[in-house]
Amino acid sequence: MHFKDYFSKRSEDYAKYRPVYPKELFKHLASIAPSRELAWDCATGTGQAACALSQIFARVVATDASSSQLEHATERDRVVYKVARAEDSGLESHSVDLITVAQALHWFDLEKFYAEVRRVLKTEGALAVWSYNLINVSPEIDEVIKRFYKEIVGPYWPPERRLVEEGYNSVPFPFREIETPQFDMRARWTLDDLLGYLRTWSATQKFMEKNKVDPLLSINDELLALWGEPESEQQVRWPLRLRVGVV
């Protein structure tokens, strides 16, 4: 089965510039799981969530359909990476305490993935899916990024991106859903970090492929004027949209 691969060509940059999820998120999810024996990080990318899970769970299996992404994944004790689709993990039935899906649910065949979730989770095991949309820096910088997102590279986003914008609220979620706290990702970035991150967007890459020009050139000077010294660090934040269900 073919999968939509928007990230393999930029796997190294993806590993470098993608934000780190807060430790509190994983502590909370571990408190919901029936035990801390095995977590499955599905569509792990370069392993950001898997590495955090390895600090809590005895074993973590981190899968991705893209071998290129896994080649750039961070190695950790207790994390096993393998190439596998979300709908066919290869894991033993009723062996998993917690499944995590970070910013990737919109790519899955949901009916088949949910069948796999039910197959591999233990009784009272949990599925946690989350997404994040636009970055928050300052009102002025946020407006520039929003314009870049909607008007410049907007036509190049795949239709599935709408589900991320909605925080997966419209996605079927046929599990016993539980309420969760609000979590944010935070980092301190230079302007180069921000530009590197925006360049990892799949829409940015599609724009460059079609037009043979970097669309960030259209906002670079504007961002520089708002940022000040490009080497100076500013706090950046992404609000997470989290849904958790128990089998």
ZITA-V169548 format. One record per backbone hydrogen bond with DSSP energy under -1.0 kcal/mol. CO is the residue of the C=O (numbers start at 1). NH is the residue of the N-H. E is the energy in kcal/mol with one decimal. If there is no record, write none. Layout:
{{CO:NH:E} {CO:NH:E}}
This chain:
{{7:10:-1.4} {8:11:-1.4} {10:14:-2.8} {11:15:-2.4} {12:16:-1.5} {13:17:-2.9} {14:18:-1.8} {22:25:-1.0} {23:27:-2.1} {24:28:-2.1} {25:29:-2.2} {26:30:-2.5} {27:31:-1.4} {29:33:-1.5} {36:58:-2.6} {37:59:-1.3} {38:97:-2.6} {38:98:-1.2} {39:61:-2.5} {40:100:-2.5} {41:63:-2.0} {44:47:-2.0} {46:74:-1.7} {47:51:-2.4} {48:52:-1.3} {49:53:-2.5} {50:54:-1.8} {52:55:-1.2} {53:56:-2.0} {53:57:-3.0} {59:39:-2.0} {60:80:-2.8} {61:41:-2.3} {62:82:-2.1} {63:44:-2.9} {64:84:-1.4} {66:70:-1.5} {67:71:-1.7} {69:72:-1.2} {70:73:-1.3} {76:79:-1.7} {78:60:-2.5} {80:62:-2.9} {82:64:-1.3} {85:88:-1.4} {96:122:-2.7} {97:126:-2.1} {98:40:-2.7} {99:128:-3.1} {100:42:-2.5} {101:130:-2.2} {104:107:-2.1} {105:108:-1.6} {108:110:-1.1} {109:113:-2.7} {110:114:-3.1} {111:115:-1.4} {112:116:-1.8} {113:117:-2.5} {114:118:-2.3} {115:119:-1.7} {116:120:-2.4} {117:121:-2.1} {119:94:-2.3} {120:95:-1.6} {120:96:-2.8} {122:125:-2.3} {125:247:-2.5} {126:99:-2.6} {127:245:-2.6} {128:101:-2.2} {129:243:-2.9} {130:103:-3.3} {131:241:-2.9} {136:237:-2.0} {138:142:-3.3} {139:143:-1.5} {140:144:-1.4} {141:145:-2.3} {142:146:-2.6} {143:147:-2.2} {144:148:-2.4} {145:149:-2.8} {146:150:-2.5} {147:151:-2.6} {147:152:-1.2} {148:153:-2.6} {153:156:-2.1} {154:157:-1.6} {158:161:-2.0} {159:162:-1.5} {160:163:-1.5} {161:165:-2.0} {162:166:-1.5} {163:168:-2.7} {164:167:-1.9} {166:169:-1.3} {168:171:-1.1} {173:175:-2.3} {175:177:-1.2} {176:246:-1.9} {183:240:-2.5} {185:238:-2.3} {187:236:-2.9} {189:234:-2.6} {190:194:-1.9} {191:195:-2.6} {192:196:-2.6} {193:197:-2.3} {194:198:-2.6} {195:199:-1.8} {197:200:-1.2} {201:205:-2.0} {202:206:-2.2} {203:207:-2.3} {204:208:-2.2} {205:209:-2.3} {206:210:-2.1} {207:211:-2.9} {208:212:-2.0} {214:217:-1.6} {215:218:-1.5} {216:219:-1.3} {216:220:-1.3} {219:223:-2.6} {220:224:-2.4} {221:225:-2.2} {222:226:-1.5} {223:227:-2.5} {224:228:-2.2} {229:232:-1.7} {230:191:-2.1} {234:189:-2.6} {236:187:-1.9} {237:136:-2.9} {238:185:-2.7} {241:131:-1.8} {243:129:-2.7} {244:178:-2.2} {245:127:-3.0} {246:176:-1.7}}
